[in-house]
């Protein structure tokens, strides 16, 4: 089945994760100070935005490779975890250590506590190697996905440089990041950007309190040539997709949430899977919402699976909004 699904995509996808992580998830009865907290259900997953996108795309049958810098010890574990999942990956060695993130489910309350450790300091040659890899990539690429935060030492225009490198290779950049790196990349112009509402507010400097405000801000990015598509994730309110000729809106699906980790990455992966397959924007948005929802169903960083996403996509109601 996976082989037949992979033929639906037109070309290869490369994800670039400048700040990957080992995602550790566990559970304890109650989070309290001072006492030792006995934990169970420990799980370690390969993590970081682009790596999560690659994991989901691989499950769906896409031709996808994950590119990332890897430290000497935890970076080796990261490679092994990706290999176990069958995710094609390329690790670029760095001197400092790959970071970890730590998620604890408190059983008594159902609350989730997330701890993110600092990443490594990358030297200029280490982060430049990611850009150079795209420049030298021999095989055709349809999409390059840049996702996640930037570690120390990496300039704010890293994703803008990645956008230029992708364009020179005839590929389109899909971006999920925030702050100055997001603003710099949009000045370069990209294919698809997926901010959440907080990130869009920071980018525009506006309050964006109503749906009309959200729609206008997303469409303004498109009409300014900063992105061809803007997929605005709205959490429990669903998502919005702005394009030059149309704007689409989809409400969230009601599910019992086990974990929110990786929901945004699953949204990006599922939407890109349909876009890469030549599907219309209505279907791409439905799959994006379904993918993000599917990631909520299991604890830890298990992310979306295709069967769940396909089932949920049939329940997503997408409607067209008037242009503002």
Secondary structure, 3 states (H helix, E strand, C coil): CHHHHHCCCCCEEEEEECCCEEEEEEEECCCCCCCCCCCEEEEEEEECHHHHHHHHHHHHCCCEEEEEEECCCHHHHHHHHHHHCCCEEEEEECCCCCEEEEEEEECCCCCEEEEECCCCECCHHHHHHHHHHHHHCCCCEEEEEEECCCCECCCCCHHHHHHHHHHHCCCEEEEECCHHHHHHHHHHCEEEECCEHHHHHHHHCCCCCCHHHHHHHHHHHHHCCCEEEEEEECHHHCEEEECCCCEEEECCCCCCCCCCCCHHHHHHHHHHHHHHCCCCHHHHHHHHHHHHHHHCCCCCCCCCCHHHHHHHHCCCCEEEECCC
